[in-house]
């Protein structure tokens, strides 16, 4: 199992040649086995025919001597009949009576005349088919000497078949060497072929990995680039895809900017309204001062009114500046950002009769070092979305708290719950392209979260509604430093 | 004794040096017949071992005899001494190189023509041989052996050992586990060297000459016992042929062989020094053994 996994982990460039070599090994093993088997049969047939002709000659020559049990004549005949012009020679020939008493042998010292062949010695001799012992390279054969239908004796012959075995070994080593050479050759060819075949794929893969990492580059498809027309078409398609993606991203960025400007416009009108509202009172106060400035009571009351009115205008202007002037965003998130958000949303909330509760549970401040600008932008977008999703008179909340080593910012609404599309947008796989239709605000939130490395979570609010949680983990801490 | 020569020839053959026949070459002269060339035929008996193993040797001997006798020489071979002796006695051979034992057996029917001299003497010995490494001292140590004799009509290859056993009151078939007749002194040496037989009776002249020609084979055996000196296998003719012109020519050729270059070549191969006029007394030793075994064999 682990071997298979290991094999799969190997690059394709090695896997294919390795598979080829294994296949070649199997094929050559089968071929070698077949060749050796066939060679063995041929050799045995050859040996059998040599043995038969030798034994035919010996039998014909010694039969009369065997009848007379003339040891000398048999010995002399065996000596004379010993083949000399053949590679396969009998190393030992023993002639016995039917009861296995030795009459004569080519080596009388090993097989003394008148001694009896013991069972151990005769066991090695098959009666019909010659048998080659691979350990000592000797071949054994026994034959009866029949005269007038009567067995008058037996011949036991041992042939030296080492030459045949050596031949077999030679064939084996030749086969192994040849097959090994072919395997190596095929593996090399395999490696080169696969390298050529998958080279373009690797190029494509590398560029795709780079693209996934946000560092997409175009593939060179100039005529000098190696590869065939097919791979070139593939590269061109990739480049086209890359161009299209780039265009879409630029479009998305532009749309996001436009959306930002749109929300700014909306807020600007609110802000103008907020400024305009006290402005009438302030002008009245100025008139009152002009007319009744001498009256200390009227003067104080008017100045007080002027001061509060101008403070209110000042707050609105500061909040707007803090939100939309990037240069000032590079400060860490603080409690004022939450108050500002509430204040910026208050006209919208008021118009819908909604209430925003602020729960700041981080004490003096979040103190997380997170960049204030993006988080404010995200909070405002979420609050605008929550307000729009909730019915009139609903109670919304904005909460900041510490959770283990993170800081969380939650926005709760009383809406019917986030639609599946919105859920995918917030917590699904990263999607850089702008969604179709609505949900631009949430898409901006997701973009901000991805940019600063914050997490987005969804929860159901007790009593109805949804909670969107921005989780500012340790990864987002210190972003401010980079932003600065 | 022709057996002895056969053995030597056989040994010589392998080296292509040992040309002319030694001891028991039966010579036969039949004056009434003529060859295709018009020359009278001289039938000369030899053994199959001799004939089969070295045609060149036979040719050399034949060339010498034909040149020396002026006859067309026909070399006749048989497997056993008995066959050659029978042919000789029956007059089918003009002469033959026979063994001293058959000569004594058929003394009344045969006449000596010549006797070879080995080391200048017309005598030789019979050897009792065993395997080289064997621990034995007398014939009594050879009990239960497979024993190789040369020929039942051989003096050195049978009669001497048989007489020795008789002297020790031993019967071959009881004393030995088995006896073999190899019909050749070289064969006796082969049988003992290969351990097919554990002991053997062999012509001492053959053993000594073969020791020089085939030391690898002969050195695998050793001499356990040497007999006393006995008459060398002679060349004999039948009584009927004795004194004829053909026999006299043959006798002259043999006796003058040492003086003839071709004859010298033959003698060198046989390691003989020449041929001498035979004397009956040279075979007294064999005759004595035959007399002692009369009724036993």
Interface residues (C-beta under 8 A of the other chain):
Chain A: X70 X71 X72 X75 X76 X79 X104 X107 X108 X109 X112 X113 X114
Chain B: X146 X148 X177 X178 X180 X181 X182 X187 X190 X191 X194 X195 X196 X197
